[in-house]
Amino acid sequence: MKFKAQDKQNQLIENITVHHLVVGVDIAQDTHVARAVSFRGIALGTPLAFNSHLEGFEQFGR
């Protein structure tokens, strides 16, 4: 049986528990936006927009 990439992704998602925080980042050419969600997919806080240069990534890290 051939192992599919979707199967691997589903396995990773199934391993997310109440102890995990999921951070998604929408990348763009000039400005990126990050958002934290709970293990259930509930949005937490407000989105963080940061520029796609060194200072922007340092801001995201903080």
Secondary structure, DSSP 8 states (H G I E B T S, - for coil): ----HHHHHHHHHHT--TT--EEEEE--SSEEEEEEE-TT--EEEEEEEEESSHHHHHHHH-
